[in-house]
Amino acid sequence: MHRRSFLTLAGTGATLSIAGCTSLFEASLPDELEDVEPDADQLPVPTIASGPVTIDVYEDLGCPVCHDFQADVFPDLEARLLETGEATYRHYDFPVSADDQSTAMATAARAVQAETMTEDEPAGEFFAYKQAVIAADDWSDDALADLAASETDVDRDAVADALSDGTYYPTLVADWNRGDENGVEGTPTVIVDGEQIEDPFEIDEIVSSVEDAR
């Protein structure tokens, strides 16, 4: 079973107004990602829909607050903004070691994307696997590889090898650096058209920001 080792930070000032997942004291790369050269072109950004306004969401897949965001906020965003063609939803990884397996979870999800993406669907089965990971109760490397085989069309060995080799660490570092440059300090963080939403659980604020940006 996985061990939840996340730290929560209550709002302290203007940047964070609700509890979320963050590194101790300040956002920093997990140790295993240190000294990895970023590569923003290694994989496409996992994207849903293609509306004119971007909704960038930075998440740590081990962060329970991100899990709440996916359960409570994303369905409304999908119905009100994505299915209506008003916005484009983009996922970025921002691992803050919310769980011991945070980096492994993101790596496994990117391995699934790499194995299933097509020209028409550059995200492949990334989002389906992401939801399966969030719902799982075992995030060990073996379990993440098994989950890929059971929930997607991916050979478990492809995920196991990516986990062992850190194959997609360059993508994770590129995402993390991008978030850091845009003022991301914890997860989940929502940025609409370049402007960070103060409270990512305020659905109406996200919707109105998209409408104002059009």
Protein Blocks (a to p, Z undefined) as FASTA:
>chain_A
ZZdfbdcdddedjklmbdcdddehiacddfklgoiacdfklpccddedjifbdcdddddf
klmklmmmmmmmmmmmmmmmmmnopaccddddddehlafklmmmmmmmmmmmmmmgcfkl
mnlmmlmmmmmmmmpcbfcfklmmmmmmmmmccdfklmmmmmmnommmmmmmmmmmmmmm
nopabdcdddeehiacfblmlmklmmmmmmmmZZ
